[in-house]
Amino acid sequence: MPESMTYWIPAFASMTSHVMFVTLIIDVLLPESILEIVAMVTQVLNLNPASLAASVTPTRTPSSRTIKLEKYDANWSTSFKSEVAIIRVILSSNLIAAYHIGSTAILGIRAKPVIDILLEVRSVGEVDKHNTEFEKCGYEPKGEFGIKGRRFFQKGGNERTHHIHVFESGNPEIERHRLFVEFMNAHPLEASKYETLKLDLANKFMHEPDRYSEGKSGFIQIIDKKALQWEHS
C-alpha cells in the first residue's frame, strides 16, 4: 500500500456467543486499497457477506397479540359511552371532554374491536393521582408510553378491549385525532380505502402489531393533512 495517513478502523461482529472487537491499523489512500481492506476485515472476523448481513439485520419476535379485524358494530359507540361515564366519576372536574377515536369510531369499516378513548383534561399531571382507581376498573396505567405529554391506559391485557389516551387541553394531538375521525365519517370513500389497507396489512402482519401500525402510518399522515385542509376550507 502507498504511504498515507494512518486510519484506525474498529470492526465489531457477533460470532455465536462471542463478541469480537478488532482494531486494524492500515495505510490507505487509493480506491483500490478498499478491496484489500474488506478482504483483511473479512479474514480476521472469519465472516462471509451472508453471515455479516445476518448479524446486522434486526429480527422481530412474533407478538402474542393477533391482529383481528371485525365488521363494524354499532355497540362500539355504546361501549365508548358506558366507559366514559365511569371515567367521569374518576376524573371529575379535571375532565373537559371525551372523544371516541380510532377505527371503531369510523362508521361502517372493519376494525380491531378495541375502543380508543381520548380524554381532554385540564391537568395531565393530576391524572396520575387516579391510577389506583383506573386499576380497580381493569385498566393498566402505562404513563406516557412513547408520546410526550400523554397518559395512556389499556384494558384487557393481550386481548385488549379499551385504550385511554389522555392529553392536556391545547395539545395538538387532540385536534389531530378528532379531525381524523370526523373527516373519515364525512368521506366514506377515504374510509373504504383505509379499510382495504387495514385488511391487507392484517393479512400480512397478523402476529406483528408493530409492523401493522407502521404500514398504516403513511396513509394516516395523508389523511391528517386532508382533514386540516377540510376543517379550514
LUMTORGU-628190 format. One record per residue (C-alpha): residue number from 1; residue in one letter; x, y, z. Coordinates in steps of 0.5 Angstrom, whole numbers, plus 2048, in hexadecimal, padded with zeros to 3 digits. Layout:
REM residues N
(pt NUM, 'a', (X, Y, Z));
...
REM end
This chain:
REM residues 233
(pt 1, 'm', (800, 800, 800));
(pt 2, 'p', (802, 807, 7FF));
(pt 3, 'e', (804, 80B, 805));
(pt 4, 's', (7FF, 810, 807));
(pt 5, 'm', (7FB, 812, 80E));
(pt 6, 't', (7FA, 80C, 813));
(pt 7, 'y', (7F3, 80A, 814));
(pt 8, 'w', (7F0, 806, 81A));
(pt 9, 'i', (7EA, 802, 818));
(pt 10, 'p', (7E6, 7FF, 81D));
(pt 11, 'a', (7E3, 7F9, 81B));
(pt 12, 'f', (7DD, 7F6, 81F));
(pt 13, 'a', (7DA, 7EF, 81E));
(pt 14, 's', (7D6, 7EA, 822));
(pt 15, 'm', (7D8, 7E3, 821));
(pt 16, 't', (7D4, 7DE, 824));
(pt 17, 's', (7D4, 7DF, 82B));
(pt 18, 'h', (7DB, 7E4, 82B));
(pt 19, 'v', (7DC, 7EB, 829));
(pt 20, 'm', (7E2, 7ED, 826));
(pt 21, 'f', (7E5, 7F4, 825));
(pt 22, 'v', (7EA, 7F5, 820));
(pt 23, 't', (7EE, 7FB, 81F));
(pt 24, 'l', (7F2, 7FB, 819));
(pt 25, 'i', (7F8, 800, 817));
(pt 26, 'i', (7F8, 801, 810));
(pt 27, 'd', (7FB, 806, 80B));
(pt 28, 'v', (7F6, 807, 806));
(pt 29, 'l', (7F5, 80D, 800));
(pt 30, 'l', (7F4, 80A, 7FA));
(pt 31, 'p', (7ED, 807, 7F8));
(pt 32, 'e', (7F0, 800, 7F6));
(pt 33, 's', (7F2, 7FF, 7FD));
(pt 34, 'i', (7EB, 7FF, 7FF));
(pt 35, 'l', (7EA, 7F7, 7FD));
(pt 36, 'e', (7F1, 7F6, 801));
(pt 37, 'i', (7ED, 7F9, 807));
(pt 38, 'v', (7E7, 7F5, 806));
(pt 39, 'a', (7EB, 7EE, 805));
(pt 40, 'm', (7EF, 7F0, 80B));
(pt 41, 'v', (7E9, 7F1, 810));
(pt 42, 't', (7E5, 7EB, 80D));
(pt 43, 'q', (7EB, 7E6, 80E));
(pt 44, 'v', (7EC, 7E9, 815));
(pt 45, 'l', (7E5, 7E8, 817));
(pt 46, 'n', (7E4, 7E2, 814));
(pt 47, 'l', (7DE, 7E4, 810));
(pt 48, 'n', (7DB, 7E4, 80A));
(pt 49, 'p', (7D6, 7E9, 807));
(pt 50, 'a', (7D0, 7E5, 808));
(pt 51, 's', (7D1, 7E4, 810));
(pt 52, 'l', (7D3, 7EB, 810));
(pt 53, 'a', (7CD, 7ED, 80E));
(pt 54, 'a', (7C9, 7E9, 812));
(pt 55, 's', (7CD, 7EB, 818));
(pt 56, 'v', (7CA, 7F3, 817));
(pt 57, 't', (7C3, 7F1, 814));
(pt 58, 'p', (7BE, 7F2, 81A));
(pt 59, 't', (7B9, 7ED, 81B));
(pt 60, 'r', (7B2, 7ED, 81E));
(pt 61, 't', (7B0, 7E9, 823));
(pt 62, 'p', (7A8, 7E7, 822));
(pt 63, 's', (7A4, 7EA, 827));
(pt 64, 's', (79F, 7E6, 82B));
(pt 65, 'r', (79A, 7EB, 828));
(pt 66, 't', (796, 7EA, 822));
(pt 67, 'i', (793, 7EF, 81D));
(pt 68, 'k', (78C, 7ED, 81C));
(pt 69, 'l', (787, 7F2, 818));
(pt 70, 'e', (780, 7F1, 81A));
(pt 71, 'k', (77A, 7F4, 816));
(pt 72, 'y', (777, 7FB, 818));
(pt 73, 'd', (773, 7FA, 81F));
(pt 74, 'a', (76E, 800, 821));
(pt 75, 'n', (770, 7FD, 828));
(pt 76, 'w', (777, 800, 828));
(pt 77, 's', (773, 807, 829));
(pt 78, 't', (76F, 805, 82E));
(pt 79, 's', (775, 802, 832));
(pt 80, 'f', (779, 808, 831));
(pt 81, 'k', (773, 80C, 834));
(pt 82, 's', (773, 807, 83A));
(pt 83, 'e', (77A, 807, 83B));
(pt 84, 'v', (77A, 80F, 83B));
(pt 85, 'a', (775, 80F, 841));
(pt 86, 'i', (77A, 80B, 845));
(pt 87, 'i', (780, 810, 843));
(pt 88, 'r', (77C, 816, 845));
(pt 89, 'v', (77B, 813, 84C));
(pt 90, 'i', (782, 812, 84D));
(pt 91, 'l', (785, 819, 84A));
(pt 92, 's', (77F, 81D, 84C));
(pt 93, 's', (780, 825, 84A));
(pt 94, 'n', (787, 823, 847));
(pt 95, 'l', (784, 820, 841));
(pt 96, 'i', (782, 825, 83C));
(pt 97, 'a', (780, 821, 836));
(pt 98, 'a', (780, 819, 834));
(pt 99, 'y', (780, 817, 82C));
(pt 100, 'h', (77F, 811, 829));
(pt 101, 'i', (785, 810, 824));
(pt 102, 'g', (789, 80A, 820));
(pt 103, 's', (786, 806, 81B));
(pt 104, 't', (780, 804, 820));
(pt 105, 'a', (77D, 80B, 81F));
(pt 106, 'i', (77D, 80B, 818));
(pt 107, 'l', (776, 809, 815));
(pt 108, 'g', (776, 802, 811));
(pt 109, 'i', (77D, 800, 811));
(pt 110, 'r', (780, 7FA, 814));
(pt 111, 'a', (785, 7FB, 81A));
(pt 112, 'k', (788, 7F7, 820));
(pt 113, 'p', (783, 7F7, 825));
(pt 114, 'v', (787, 7FC, 82A));
(pt 115, 'i', (783, 802, 82C));
(pt 116, 'd', (788, 808, 82C));
(pt 117, 'i', (786, 80E, 830));
(pt 118, 'l', (789, 815, 830));
(pt 119, 'l', (789, 819, 836));
(pt 120, 'e', (78A, 820, 836));
(pt 121, 'v', (78C, 823, 83D));
(pt 122, 'r', (78E, 829, 841));
(pt 123, 's', (794, 826, 844));
(pt 124, 'v', (797, 820, 842));
(pt 125, 'g', (79B, 81F, 848));
(pt 126, 'e', (795, 81F, 84C));
(pt 127, 'v', (793, 818, 848));
(pt 128, 'd', (799, 814, 84C));
(pt 129, 'k', (796, 815, 852));
(pt 130, 'h', (790, 811, 850));
(pt 131, 'n', (794, 80B, 84D));
(pt 132, 't', (791, 806, 853));
(pt 133, 'e', (78A, 808, 851));
(pt 134, 'f', (78B, 806, 84A));
(pt 135, 'e', (78F, 800, 84C));
(pt 136, 'k', (788, 7FE, 850));
(pt 137, 'c', (785, 7FF, 84A));
(pt 138, 'g', (789, 7FA, 846));
(pt 139, 'y', (78E, 7FF, 843));
(pt 140, 'e', (796, 7FF, 843));
(pt 141, 'p', (799, 805, 843));
(pt 142, 'k', (79F, 806, 83E));
(pt 143, 'g', (7A1, 80D, 83F));
(pt 144, 'e', (7A3, 811, 839));
(pt 145, 'f', (7A4, 80A, 835));
(pt 146, 'g', (7A8, 80E, 830));
(pt 147, 'i', (7A4, 814, 82F));
(pt 148, 'k', (7A7, 81A, 833));
(pt 149, 'g', (7A1, 81D, 837));
(pt 150, 'r', (79C, 818, 836));
(pt 151, 'r', (79A, 813, 83C));
(pt 152, 'f', (798, 80C, 839));
(pt 153, 'f', (794, 806, 83C));
(pt 154, 'q', (792, 800, 839));
(pt 155, 'k', (78D, 7FB, 83B));
(pt 156, 'g', (78C, 7F3, 839));
(pt 157, 'g', (794, 7F1, 839));
(pt 158, 'n', (795, 7EE, 833));
(pt 159, 'e', (78E, 7ED, 831));
(pt 160, 'r', (78D, 7F5, 831));
(pt 161, 't', (786, 7F8, 832));
(pt 162, 'h', (788, 7FF, 833));
(pt 163, 'h', (78D, 804, 833));
(pt 164, 'i', (78D, 80B, 836));
(pt 165, 'h', (791, 811, 833));
(pt 166, 'v', (792, 817, 838));
(pt 167, 'f', (794, 81E, 836));
(pt 168, 'e', (794, 824, 839));
(pt 169, 's', (790, 82A, 836));
(pt 170, 'g', (793, 82D, 830));
(pt 171, 'n', (798, 827, 82E));
(pt 172, 'p', (797, 827, 826));
(pt 173, 'e', (796, 81F, 827));
(pt 174, 'i', (78F, 820, 829));
(pt 175, 'e', (78D, 824, 823));
(pt 176, 'r', (791, 81F, 81E));
(pt 177, 'h', (78D, 819, 821));
(pt 178, 'r', (787, 81D, 821));
(pt 179, 'l', (787, 81F, 81A));
(pt 180, 'f', (78A, 818, 817));
(pt 181, 'v', (783, 815, 819));
(pt 182, 'e', (77F, 81B, 817));
(pt 183, 'f', (782, 81B, 810));
(pt 184, 'm', (781, 814, 80F));
(pt 185, 'n', (77A, 814, 811));
(pt 186, 'a', (779, 819, 80C));
(pt 187, 'h', (77D, 816, 807));
(pt 188, 'p', (77A, 80F, 806));
(pt 189, 'l', (77F, 80D, 800));
(pt 190, 'e', (785, 80F, 804));
(pt 191, 'a', (782, 80B, 80A));
(pt 192, 's', (782, 805, 805));
(pt 193, 'k', (789, 806, 802));
(pt 194, 'y', (78B, 806, 80A));
(pt 195, 'e', (787, 7FF, 80B));
(pt 196, 't', (78A, 7FC, 805));
(pt 197, 'l', (791, 7FE, 807));
(pt 198, 'k', (790, 7FB, 80E));
(pt 199, 'l', (78D, 7F5, 80B));
(pt 200, 'd', (794, 7F4, 807));
(pt 201, 'l', (798, 7F5, 80D));
(pt 202, 'a', (795, 7F1, 812));
(pt 203, 'n', (795, 7EB, 80D));
(pt 204, 'k', (79D, 7EC, 80C));
(pt 205, 'f', (79F, 7EE, 813));
(pt 206, 'm', (799, 7EA, 817));
(pt 207, 'h', (79E, 7E9, 81D));
(pt 208, 'e', (7A2, 7EF, 81C));
(pt 209, 'p', (79E, 7F5, 81F));
(pt 210, 'd', (7A4, 7FA, 81E));
(pt 211, 'r', (7A5, 7F9, 817));
(pt 212, 'y', (79D, 7F9, 816));
(pt 213, 's', (79E, 800, 819));
(pt 214, 'e', (7A4, 802, 815));
(pt 215, 'g', (7A0, 800, 80F));
(pt 216, 'k', (79A, 805, 811));
(pt 217, 's', (79F, 80B, 812));
(pt 218, 'g', (7A0, 80E, 80B));
(pt 219, 'f', (798, 80E, 80A));
(pt 220, 'i', (796, 811, 810));
(pt 221, 'q', (79B, 816, 80F));
(pt 222, 'i', (798, 818, 809));
(pt 223, 'i', (791, 818, 80C));
(pt 224, 'd', (793, 81C, 811));
(pt 225, 'k', (795, 822, 80C));
(pt 226, 'k', (78F, 821, 808));
(pt 227, 'a', (78B, 822, 80F));
(pt 228, 'l', (78E, 828, 811));
(pt 229, 'q', (78D, 82B, 80A));
(pt 230, 'w', (786, 829, 80A));
(pt 231, 'e', (785, 82C, 811));
(pt 232, 'h', (787, 832, 80F));
(pt 233, 's', (784, 833, 808));
REM end
